[in-house]
Amino acid sequence: MLGKLRAAKKKTVGTKQTLKAVSKGIAKVVFIADDAEEHVIRGLVKACAESGVEVVRVDTMVALGEACGIEIGAAAAAITEE
């Protein structure tokens, strides 16, 4: 599934941008790191549940960051265009 994120034409990286994408209805799939702090991702998880957006859990923020092509960890990301 991370391969899909790597190959996506457009994506968001980070909790705030991903939450905006979910709110606008443009997030197709949301990725959330299991080791992200709960208070950081709580609102995003709720928004995804309310919007019916698929959530894919990733083991670590580092793995999610690498899949996004950044050198630091990411708590969340989303595919907005495949």
C-alpha positions in Angstrom: 0.0 0.0 0.0 2.9 2.4 0.6 3.9 1.8 -3.0 0.6 3.4 -4.0 1.5 6.4 -1.8 5.0 6.6 -3.4 3.6 6.5 -6.9 0.7 9.0 -6.3 0.6 12.0 -8.6 -0.6 14.2 -5.7 -0.4 13.7 -2.0 -0.5 15.5 1.3 2.2 15.1 4.0 1.5 16.0 7.6 -1.5 15.9 9.8 -2.8 19.5 9.1 -2.6 19.2 5.3 -4.1 15.7 5.4 -7.0 16.9 7.6 -7.6 19.8 5.1 -7.7 17.3 2.3 -10.2 15.1 4.1 -12.4 18.1 5.0 -12.4 19.2 1.3 -13.4 15.7 0.2 -10.3 15.2 -2.0 -8.4 12.6 0.1 -8.8 9.1 -1.4 -6.8 7.1 1.2 -5.2 8.4 4.4 -2.1 6.8 5.9 -1.5 7.2 9.7 1.7 6.1 11.5 1.0 3.8 14.5 3.8 5.5 16.5 2.3 9.0 16.1 1.1 10.7 19.3 -2.6 10.1 19.8 -3.4 13.8 20.4 -1.8 14.7 17.0 -3.9 12.2 15.0 -7.1 12.1 17.0 -9.0 14.7 14.9 -7.8 13.2 11.6 -9.0 9.7 12.6 -12.4 11.2 13.6 -12.7 13.1 10.3 -11.8 10.1 8.3 -14.5 8.0 10.1 -17.1 10.7 9.5 -16.2 11.1 5.9 -15.9 7.4 5.1 -12.2 7.8 4.0 -10.2 4.6 4.1 -7.4 4.7 6.7 -4.3 2.6 6.3 -2.0 2.2 9.3 1.7 2.3 8.9 4.2 0.9 11.5 6.3 4.0 11.9 6.5 7.7 11.2 9.9 7.1 9.6 8.5 4.5 7.1 5.6 6.9 6.2 8.1 9.8 5.7 10.2 7.7 3.4 7.2 6.7 1.4 6.4 10.4 1.0 9.9 11.1 -0.2 10.9 13.2 2.8 13.9 12.6 5.2 11.9 13.0 8.4 9.0 11.1 9.9 5.4 11.9 9.0 2.4 11.2 11.3 0.0 11.3 8.4 -0.3 11.5 4.7 -3.0 11.1 2.0 -3.3 10.3 -1.6 -5.4 13.0 -3.3 -4.8 11.9 -6.9 -3.5 8.5 -8.1 
